[in-house]
Amino acid sequence: MAQNFLSKKKLLKKYFGQFGGQFVPELLIKPLRELEENYIRLKLDKTFNNTLNYYLEKYAGRPTPLYFARRLSLYLGGAKIYLKREDLCHLGAHKINNSIGQALLAKYMGKKNIIAETGAGQHGVSVAAVSALFGLSCKIFMGEIDAKRQKSNVARMELMGAEVIKVKSGSKTLKDACNEALRYWAANFDDTYYLLGSVVGPHPYPTIVRDFQTIIGKEAKRQILKAEERLPDYIIACVGGGSNSIGIFYPFLKSEVVNLIGVEAGGEGLENFDEKVCQENIKENKMRKNCLKKAKHGATLNKGTKGVFQGSLSYVLQDNFGQICQAHSISAGLDYPGVGPEHSYLKDKGLVKYFPVKDSQAVDAFKLLTKLEGIIPALESSHAIAYAMVLAQKLKKEEIILVNLSGRGDKDIDIVNNYGKN
Ligand SMILES: *Cc1c(COP(=O)(O)O)cnc(C)c1O
């Protein structure tokens, strides 16, 4: 009967300062513990790591280049801008790094099925791909409304052999898909692995996803040292859940010379737009759900307050009743009312600075990079580029900015072309 439990001190840290934890139903404690113990074991396993490196190289296309954006830098007339080209990864974004890592974990843990939730479908496609790659059956939970909005991603997932389960409960979007996936996992964890897409959710997911994305920062460090023989002055990355940013930041966190900057979705501006309506509704005693604030942004670290969301304690966009706000961003990947708990810690410690960038600025940056360099950035990544453009002009020519170009923007061309037209 005796389970071979690891001693307490060998487990991973459950909290980042006060943030993180496991705020989940009792039923999920056991599978989370199983995941943690297996992860600790496999992290040190030579075969696991060799296999992981093999697929990162041969399937995902790593290492990705570090590219000096010469014409962009010249145009801005300030610091040198380097781009870490995660847009060149298989499927066009950094998400594949984590998907390969976790799908291999699942395989080594003997799981036969993979489940995941997806909003815009980017994470779903990446999970469907690695499930095909490793011969695992795959179910993707997606809100019915999101599935309608993202038909081509649904088709991609289905062609890769995944079953897309359209969730009809609640608002029929991402958070309902999350709830449904968790319910399914609680009933099926014996043979099913839940593959989370960012550094969010209950412990140990934020740590596992961070570790798999740290490859970005490790490569970038080696590459910038080779190109410039010194570390960069700034590293800039966009923050949705926070995985591409923590991935590039992590190997530089202890450096005192590198300034780390996370860029959040400023949307249409940082004011929470129906605050007034909300106050009036309260006065008139209308239903409390009418008071739910709709944010015009996704700037969780700039405007959020501490709260529990999706299994961990972090900053979150919520109204006075603790109801989660609907976030807004022109980019699907940043349109999220929560943020990974480690970012909340890094913000409070002052180790990383977080700034908002608006939709309109992201669109301008998208167009400028495309025109000057022939590189179409994802709208998510365009937020980081927009911040870098403003900063570069204030810096000296010998200073260096490294931007994480988290993904490619082919998916966003219609959005950019239609922006401001209605
Ligand atoms: C999903 C996505 C993001 C946001 O997710 P993080 O976990 O914050 O990295 C950013 N950029 C691209 C290209 C994405 O696909």
The ligand as an SDF file (V2000), in Angstrom:
LIG
                    3D

 15 15  0  0  0  0  0  0  0  0999 V2000
   -0.3700   32.5010  -27.0960 C   0  0  0  0  0  0  0  0  0  0  0  0
    0.5480   33.5550  -27.5440 C   0  0  0  0  0  0  0  0  0  0  0  0
    1.0050   34.5840  -26.6670 C   0  0  0  0  0  0  0  0  0  0  0  0
    0.5330   34.7350  -25.2610 C   0  0  0  0  0  0  0  0  0  0  0  0
    0.8540   33.7150  -24.3990 O   0  0  0  0  0  0  0  0  0  0  0  0
    2.0210   33.7950  -23.3130 P   0  0  0  0  0  0  0  0  0  0  0  0
    1.7700   32.6110  -22.4600 O   0  0  0  0  0  0  0  0  0  0  0  0
    1.8910   35.0840  -22.5760 O   0  0  0  0  0  0  0  0  0  0  0  0
    3.3010   33.7220  -24.0470 O   0  0  0  0  0  0  0  0  0  0  0  0
    1.9240   35.5010  -27.1570 C   0  0  0  0  0  0  0  0  0  0  0  0
    2.3570   35.4630  -28.4290 N   0  0  0  0  0  0  0  0  0  0  0  0
    1.9320   34.5080  -29.3000 C   0  0  0  0  0  0  0  0  0  0  0  0
    2.4440   34.5230  -30.6980 C   0  0  0  0  0  0  0  0  0  0  0  0
    1.0150   33.5290  -28.8840 C   0  0  0  0  0  0  0  0  0  0  0  0
    0.6020   32.6080  -29.7590 O   0  0  0  0  0  0  0  0  0  0  0  0
  1  2  1  0
  2  3  1  0
  2 14  2  0
  3  4  1  0
  3 10  2  0
  4  5  1  0
  5  6  1  0
  6  7  2  0
  6  8  1  0
  6  9  1  0
 10 11  1  0
 11 12  2  0
 12 13  1  0
 12 14  1  0
 14 15  1  0
M  END
$$$$
